[in-house]
């Protein structure tokens, strides 16, 4: 499965490409790849990284009752990767 993400790369650089292989998501960026494990819960910064949005946006969505479903684990906010992906899949495909 290939997921294309918005890139802040220069025009002459290839687009960011996310591939799911062996339970790990690889995010291509200038500094290398950042693996996001599929078999553990994601922290807010992992979700923000996956969605290519600021961390504060994820917190704002949660406060507004929008965004992917998150859970409190103790005092920590965590997300299941499948919930984040399901939320993305449920978004409208209409152009804004």
Secondary structure by P-SEA (a helix, b strand, c coil): cccccccccccccccbbbbbcccbbbbbccccbbbbbccccccaaaaaaaacccaaaaaaaaaaccccbbbbcccbbbbcaaaaaaaaaacccccc
